Amino acid sequence: MGWCLSGSKEFFVNLHESLRGYADANAGDPHVAACLAFLQEADRPFHREHLAGHFTGSAWLVSADGEKVLLTHHRKLNRWLQLGGHADGDSDLAAVALREAHEESGLTGLHVEPEIFDVDRHWIPERKQEPGHWHYDVRYVVRVGADDAFVLSDESLELAWVSIRALVQAQDTDESLRRMATKWLTR
């Protein structure tokens, strides 16, 4: 599929450089400052066992025509979100985003753009034996191939192709999704 499970120093350095470049292009974004600080301070920032928080990789999974994004009605959080998940030790977050997009949608022939599209730091509430913690989420554009017929995974209550323009206009759109939709329409 084109991804690898790494965790090497090379990808760690590349992520730092990519986040710095993203910060320069998005001055004042508090999420990227938090991600950079966490990357510098945490001992194992790509492992979910780091209980205070950890990095995740997400996919802004767009249709071939660029008009729709595939969203998941997340089973655990009961919210509509972009696809994505835990790095599980992999510091190549573009590869994580690509892997998660495939695993959560069943789509094949996906392509990830290597530059960071968006970053977000958000709180994940306590659930069962898992304490509340921060997700430092790095998001990448993932493009669908010729076939956009998805398969529902166990992680989702539902998947849906949603108009990106409708996300910007809807009153109840999550702030993070609205930010990404606006970025997409103005790029």
Buried (B, 14 or more C-beta within 10 A) or exposed (E): EEBEEBBEEEBBEBBBEBBEEBBEEBEEBEBBBBBBEBBEEBEEBBBBEBEEBBBBBBBBBBBEEEBBBBBBBBEEEEEBBBBBBBBBBBBBBBBBBBBBBBBBBEBEEBEBBEEBBBBBBBEBEEEEEEEEBBBBBBBBBBBBEEEBEBEBBEBBEEBEBBBBEEBBEBEEBBEBBBBBBEBBEEE
